[in-house]
Amino acid sequence: MSKLKEIKEIKDIKMTIFIIVVGISLIVAGIYGIVSSRVESRDYKNTTDIRKISAVINDFSTSDTKDDLGDVKYTTYKFKVSYVIDGKTYKGKCEERVWSSDYSKKYAYDKLRKGDTIDVEIYKTSKGEYKISPEGSPVDFLLYCAAIPGGIFLVVIMICDVAKDKRRKKSENEITSKQ
């Protein structure tokens, strides 16, 4: 019977450690997301070189968003592209949302394949590199912000669980020693 208790304890410890690591990862991801989105936004606002150029599609994917009736509201096209500026090749990702009511745009995007070109807006960063203009939405920022308290919640709950287990074991040991 004690073997089963030991196995259960080891599984509990592993699960607790896993949840603490997930919580810490959420905190780190949230902080990184907030800082990086703010840095990109500031770089974009302060740049003196913003231009539209042609970029080659290296890879792409699509996803449809449907309404309650199952009809497509819009299609999101996600592209991995490369572009050349001053003899240097840069890579980046961009996304385009096409509403189903915009037939001409939908037709044009549905025809795109690897190797085709699309127009993208780029800007020069403070380090002299060129990047595709940030597309961060307020929802992304809110998700970054929500990840931090979510991670803190998981870590605090697991620390309280560990402390409760230690108190329980201590009281069990005291009861056993009195007998």
Phi and psi in degrees as GROMACS dihedral restraints (atoms count N, CA, C in turn):
[ dihedral_restraints ]
;  ai    aj    ak    al  type     phi  dphi    fc
    3     4     5     6     1   -69.3    20    10
    4     5     6     7     1   -27.9    20    10
    6     7     8     9     1   -63.8    20    10
    7     8     9    10     1   -42.1    20    10
    9    10    11    12     1   -63.7    20    10
   10    11    12    13     1   -39.2    20    10
   12    13    14    15     1   -63.4    20    10
   13    14    15    16     1   -41.8    20    10
   15    16    17    18     1   -64.1    20    10
   16    17    18    19     1   -43.6    20    10
   18    19    20    21     1   -62.4    20    10
   19    20    21    22     1   -42.3    20    10
   21    22    23    24     1   -64.2    20    10
   22    23    24    25     1   -40.5    20    10
   24    25    26    27     1   -62.7    20    10
   25    26    27    28     1   -42.5    20    10
   27    28    29    30     1   -64.3    20    10
   28    29    30    31     1   -42.1    20    10
   30    31    32    33     1   -63.6    20    10
   31    32    33    34     1   -41.0    20    10
   33    34    35    36     1   -63.1    20    10
   34    35    36    37     1   -42.1    20    10
   36    37    38    39     1   -64.0    20    10
   37    38    39    40     1   -43.7    20    10
   39    40    41    42     1   -61.9    20    10
   40    41    42    43     1   -42.9    20    10
   42    43    44    45     1   -66.0    20    10
   43    44    45    46     1   -40.6    20    10
   45    46    47    48     1   -62.4    20    10
   46    47    48    49     1   -45.4    20    10
   48    49    50    51     1   -63.0    20    10
   49    50    51    52     1   -42.6    20    10
   51    52    53    54     1   -59.7    20    10
   52    53    54    55     1   -46.3    20    10
   54    55    56    57     1   -67.0    20    10
   55    56    57    58     1   -37.2    20    10
   57    58    59    60     1   -64.0    20    10
   58    59    60    61     1   -42.3    20    10
   60    61    62    63     1   -63.7    20    10
   61    62    63    64     1   -41.6    20    10
   63    64    65    66     1   -61.7    20    10
   64    65    66    67     1   -43.9    20    10
   66    67    68    69     1   -61.4    20    10
   67    68    69    70     1   -45.8    20    10
   69    70    71    72     1   -64.3    20    10
   70    71    72    73     1   -38.6    20    10
   72    73    74    75     1   -62.9    20    10
   73    74    75    76     1   -40.5    20    10
   75    76    77    78     1   -62.0    20    10
   76    77    78    79     1   -42.6    20    10
   78    79    80    81     1   -61.5    20    10
   79    80    81    82     1   -48.9    20    10
   81    82    83    84     1   -63.0    20    10
   82    83    84    85     1   -44.4    20    10
   84    85    86    87     1   -62.6    20    10
   85    86    87    88     1   -40.2    20    10
   87    88    89    90     1   -63.6    20    10
   88    89    90    91     1   -46.2    20    10
   90    91    92    93     1   -64.2    20    10
   91    92    93    94     1   -45.0    20    10
   93    94    95    96     1   -60.6    20    10
   94    95    96    97     1   -44.1    20    10
   96    97    98    99     1   -62.0    20    10
   97    98    99   100     1   -43.4    20    10
   99   100   101   102     1   -64.4    20    10
  100   101   102   103     1   -48.9    20    10
  102   103   104   105     1   -64.0    20    10
  103   104   105   106     1   -46.7    20    10
  105   106   107   108     1   -66.9    20    10
  106   107   108   109     1   -37.7    20    10
  108   109   110   111     1   -68.0    20    10
  109   110   111   112     1   -35.9    20    10
  111   112   113   114     1   -68.3    20    10
  112   113   114   115     1   -40.3    20    10
  114   115   116   117     1   -64.3    20    10
  115   116   117   118     1   -46.2    20    10
  117   118   119   120     1   -60.9    20    10
  118   119   120   121     1   -43.8    20    10
  120   121   122   123     1   -62.3    20    10
  121   122   123   124     1   -43.3    20    10
  123   124   125   126     1   -65.8    20    10
  124   125   126   127     1   -43.5    20    10
  126   127   128   129     1   -58.5    20    10
  127   128   129   130     1   -44.3    20    10
  129   130   131   132     1   -64.9    20    10
  130   131   132   133     1   -41.3    20    10
  132   133   134   135     1   -68.7    20    10
  133   134   135   136     1   -31.3    20    10
  135   136   137   138     1   -95.2    20    10
  136   137   138   139     1    -1.3    20    10
  138   139   140   141     1   -75.0    20    10
  139   140   141   142     1   154.0    20    10
  141   142   143   144     1  -107.7    20    10
  142   143   144   145     1    -2.9    20    10
  144   145   146   147     1  -128.4    20    10
  145   146   147   148     1    95.6    20    10
  147   148   149   150     1  -120.6    20    10
  148   149   150   151     1   128.2    20    10
  150   151   152   153     1  -146.7    20    10
  151   152   153   154     1   160.8    20    10
  153   154   155   156     1  -101.8    20    10
  154   155   156   157     1   131.5    20    10
  156   157   158   159     1  -135.8    20    10
  157   158   159   160     1   168.5    20    10
  159   160   161   162     1   -89.5    20    10
  160   161   162   163     1   133.6    20    10
  162   163   164   165     1  -123.6    20    10
  163   164   165   166     1   145.2    20    10
  165   166   167   168     1   -87.9    20    10
  166   167   168   169     1   133.2    20    10
  168   169   170   171     1   -78.2    20    10
  169   170   171   172     1   118.3    20    10
  171   172   173   174     1   -91.8    20    10
  172   173   174   175     1   -33.5    20    10
  174   175   176   177     1  -160.8    20    10
  175   176   177   178     1   154.8    20    10
  177   178   179   180     1  -155.7    20    10
  178   179   180   181     1   160.2    20    10
  180   181   182   183     1  -145.1    20    10
  181   182   183   184     1   158.9    20    10
  183   184   185   186     1  -129.0    20    10
  184   185   186   187     1   153.0    20    10
  186   187   188   189     1  -147.0    20    10
  187   188   189   190     1   137.0    20    10
  189   190   191   192     1   -97.6    20    10
  190   191   192   193     1   139.9    20    10
  192   193   194   195     1  -109.7    20    10
  193   194   195   196     1   125.0    20    10
  195   196   197   198     1  -109.9    20    10
  196   197   198   199     1   156.6    20    10
  198   199   200   201     1   -88.2    20    10
  199   200   201   202     1  -174.0    20    10
  201   202   203   204     1   -63.0    20    10
  202   203   204   205     1   -25.6    20    10
  204   205   206   207     1   -87.7    20    10
  205   206   207   208     1    -5.2    20    10
  207   208   209   210     1    93.0    20    10
  208   209   210   211     1     3.0    20    10
  210   211   212   213     1   -83.1    20    10
  211   212   213   214     1   145.6    20    10
  213   214   215   216     1   -72.9    20    10
  214   215   216   217     1   122.5    20    10
  216   217   218   219     1   -82.0    20    10
  217   218   219   220     1   -49.3    20    10
  219   220   221   222     1  -156.0    20    10
  220   221   222   223     1   161.1    20    10
  222   223   224   225     1  -116.5    20    10
  223   224   225   226     1   133.8    20    10
  225   226   227   228     1  -103.1    20    10
  226   227   228   229     1   123.5    20    10
  228   229   230   231     1  -104.8    20    10
  229   230   231   232     1   122.2    20    10
  231   232   233   234     1  -110.9    20    10
  232   233   234   235     1   126.1    20    10
  234   235   236   237     1  -118.3    20    10
  235   236   237   238     1   141.4    20    10
  237   238   239   240     1  -106.4    20    10
  238   239   240   241     1   121.6    20    10
  240   241   242   243     1  -127.0    20    10
  241   242   243   244     1   163.9    20    10
  243   244   245   246     1  -133.2    20    10
  244   245   246   247     1   149.0    20    10
  246   247   248   249     1  -147.6    20    10
  247   248   249   250     1   153.2    20    10
  249   250   251   252     1  -114.7    20    10
  250   251   252   253     1   129.2    20    10
  252   253   254   255     1  -134.4    20    10
  253   254   255   256     1   126.5    20    10
  255   256   257   258     1    53.4    20    10
  256   257   258   259     1    39.5    20    10
  258   259   260   261     1    79.8    20    10
  259   260   261   262     1    -2.1    20    10
  261   262   263   264     1  -108.1    20    10
  262   263   264   265     1   134.7    20    10
  264   265   266   267     1   -93.1    20    10
  265   266   267   268     1   130.3    20    10
  267   268   269   270     1  -117.0    20    10
  268   269   270   271     1   154.4    20    10
  270   271   272   273     1  -123.8    20    10
  271   272   273   274     1   152.1    20    10
  273   274   275   276     1  -165.2    20    10
  274   275   276   277     1   177.9    20    10
  276   277   278   279     1  -123.7    20    10
  277   278   279   280     1   143.1    20    10
  279   280   281   282     1  -143.6    20    10
  280   281   282   283     1   164.4    20    10
  282   283   284   285     1  -140.6    20    10
  283   284   285   286     1   140.9    20    10
  285   286   287   288     1  -134.0    20    10
  286   287   288   289     1   131.8    20    10
  288   289   290   291     1  -104.5    20    10
  289   290   291   292     1   125.1    20    10
  291   292   293   294     1  -119.3    20    10
  292   293   294   295     1   119.9    20    10
  294   295   296   297     1   -73.3    20    10
  295   296   297   298     1   145.0    20    10
  297   298   299   300     1   -64.6    20    10
  298   299   300   301     1   -21.5    20    10
  300   301   302   303     1   -79.0    20    10
  301   302   303   304     1   -13.0    20    10
  303   304   305   306     1   -93.7    20    10
  304   305   306   307     1    79.7    20    10
  306   307   308   309     1   -61.6    20    10
  307   308   309   310     1   -41.1    20    10
  309   310   311   312     1   -67.6    20    10
  310   311   312   313     1   -41.3    20    10
  312   313   314   315     1   -68.4    20    10
  313   314   315   316     1   -40.9    20    10
  315   316   317   318     1   -62.8    20    10
  316   317   318   319     1   -42.4    20    10
  318   319   320   321     1   -62.4    20    10
  319   320   321   322     1   -43.9    20    10
  321   322   323   324     1   -64.1    20    10
  322   323   324   325     1   -42.4    20    10
  324   325   326   327     1   -72.9    20    10
  325   326   327   328     1   -32.8    20    10
  327   328   329   330     1   -66.6    20    10
  328   329   330   331     1   -24.9    20    10
  330   331   332   333     1   -82.2    20    10
  331   332   333   334     1   -13.9    20    10
  333   334   335   336     1   -67.6    20    10
  334   335   336   337     1   141.7    20    10
  336   337   338   339     1  -136.9    20    10
  337   338   339   340     1   170.7    20    10
  339   340   341   342     1   -57.9    20    10
  340   341   342   343     1   138.5    20    10
  342   343   344   345     1    94.2    20    10
  343   344   345   346     1   -18.5    20    10
  345   346   347   348     1   -73.3    20    10
  346   347   348   349     1   167.2    20    10
  348   349   350   351     1  -114.6    20    10
  349   350   351   352     1   148.0    20    10
  351   352   353   354     1  -132.9    20    10
  352   353   354   355     1   156.0    20    10
  354   355   356   357     1   -84.9    20    10
  355   356   357   358     1   132.1    20    10
  357   358   359   360     1  -130.7    20    10
  358   359   360   361     1   151.6    20    10
  360   361   362   363     1   -95.0    20    10
  361   362   363   364     1   129.4    20    10
  363   364   365   366     1  -123.4    20    10
  364   365   366   367     1   163.1    20    10
  366   367   368   369     1  -143.5    20    10
  367   368   369   370     1   157.9    20    10
  369   370   371   372     1   -92.9    20    10
  370   371   372   373     1   126.3    20    10
  372   373   374   375     1   -79.4    20    10
  373   374   375   376     1   173.6    20    10
  375   376   377   378     1   -66.8    20    10
  376   377   378   379     1   -18.8    20    10
  378   379   380   381     1   -90.4    20    10
  379   380   381   382     1    -0.2    20    10
  381   382   383   384     1    89.9    20    10
  382   383   384   385     1     1.2    20    10
  384   385   386   387     1   -86.7    20    10
  385   386   387   388     1   160.4    20    10
  387   388   389   390     1  -108.7    20    10
  388   389   390   391     1   134.7    20    10
  390   391   392   393     1  -131.4    20    10
  391   392   393   394     1   156.6    20    10
  393   394   395   396     1   -72.3    20    10
  394   395   396   397     1   138.7    20    10
  396   397   398   399     1   -53.6    20    10
  397   398   399   400     1   138.7    20    10
  399   400   401   402     1   -66.0    20    10
  400   401   402   403     1   140.6    20    10
  402   403   404   405     1  -114.8    20    10
  403   404   405   406     1    16.8    20    10
  405   406   407   408     1   -56.1    20    10
  406   407   408   409     1   131.7    20    10
  408   409   410   411     1  -101.8    20    10
  409   410   411   412     1   162.7    20    10
  411   412   413   414     1   -60.0    20    10
  412   413   414   415     1   -28.7    20    10
  414   415   416   417     1   -64.6    20    10
  415   416   417   418     1   -42.3    20    10
  417   418   419   420     1   -58.1    20    10
  418   419   420   421     1   -46.1    20    10
  420   421   422   423     1   -61.7    20    10
  421   422   423   424     1   -41.7    20    10
  423   424   425   426     1   -64.3    20    10
  424   425   426   427     1   -37.8    20    10
  426   427   428   429     1   -64.5    20    10
  427   428   429   430     1   -41.3    20    10
  429   430   431   432     1   -60.1    20    10
  430   431   432   433     1   -44.1    20    10
  432   433   434   435     1   -66.0    20    10
  433   434   435   436     1   -36.7    20    10
  435   436   437   438     1   -72.2    20    10
  436   437   438   439     1   -27.1    20    10
  438   439   440   441     1   -64.9    20    10
  439   440   441   442     1   -34.0    20    10
  441   442   443   444     1   -65.7    20    10
  442   443   444   445     1   -55.8    20    10
  444   445   446   447     1   -65.3    20    10
  445   446   447   448     1   -30.8    20    10
  447   448   449   450     1   -61.6    20    10
  448   449   450   451     1   -44.3    20    10
  450   451   452   453     1   -65.8    20    10
  451   452   453   454     1   -41.8    20    10
  453   454   455   456     1   -61.5    20    10
  454   455   456   457     1   -42.0    20    10
  456   457   458   459     1   -58.3    20    10
  457   458   459   460     1   -48.2    20    10
  459   460   461   462     1   -61.2    20    10
  460   461   462   463     1   -44.5    20    10
  462   463   464   465     1   -64.8    20    10
  463   464   465   466     1   -45.2    20    10
  465   466   467   468     1   -63.6    20    10
  466   467   468   469     1   -43.6    20    10
  468   469   470   471     1   -59.9    20    10
  469   470   471   472     1   -44.0    20    10
  471   472   473   474     1   -69.8    20    10
  472   473   474   475     1   -36.6    20    10
  474   475   476   477     1   -65.6    20    10
  475   476   477   478     1   -40.9    20    10
  477   478   479   480     1   -63.7    20    10
  478   479   480   481     1   -38.8    20    10
  480   481   482   483     1   -63.2    20    10
  481   482   483   484     1   -43.0    20    10
  483   484   485   486     1   -64.3    20    10
  484   485   486   487     1   -44.2    20    10
  486   487   488   489     1   -63.1    20    10
  487   488   489   490     1   -40.3    20    10
  489   490   491   492     1   -64.1    20    10
  490   491   492   493     1   -41.8    20    10
  492   493   494   495     1   -62.9    20    10
  493   494   495   496     1   -40.4    20    10
  495   496   497   498     1   -63.6    20    10
  496   497   498   499     1   -43.3    20    10
  498   499   500   501     1   -63.0    20    10
  499   500   501   502     1   -41.5    20    10
  501   502   503   504     1   -63.6    20    10
  502   503   504   505     1   -44.9    20    10
  504   505   506   507     1   -64.2    20    10
  505   506   507   508     1   -39.4    20    10
  507   508   509   510     1   -63.2    20    10
  508   509   510   511     1   -44.3    20    10
  510   511   512   513     1   -67.9    20    10
  511   512   513   514     1   -36.2    20    10
  513   514   515   516     1   -63.8    20    10
  514   515   516   517     1   -41.7    20    10
  516   517   518   519     1   -64.5    20    10
  517   518   519   520     1   -39.4    20    10
  519   520   521   522     1   -65.0    20    10
  520   521   522   523     1   -41.1    20    10
  522   523   524   525     1   -66.5    20    10
  523   524   525   526     1   -41.3    20    10
  525   526   527   528     1   -65.9    20    10
  526   527   528   529     1   -39.5    20    10
  528   529   530   531     1   -70.9    20    10
  529   530   531   532     1   -28.0    20    10
  531   532   533   534     1   -72.5    20    10
  532   533   534   535     1   -26.6    20    10
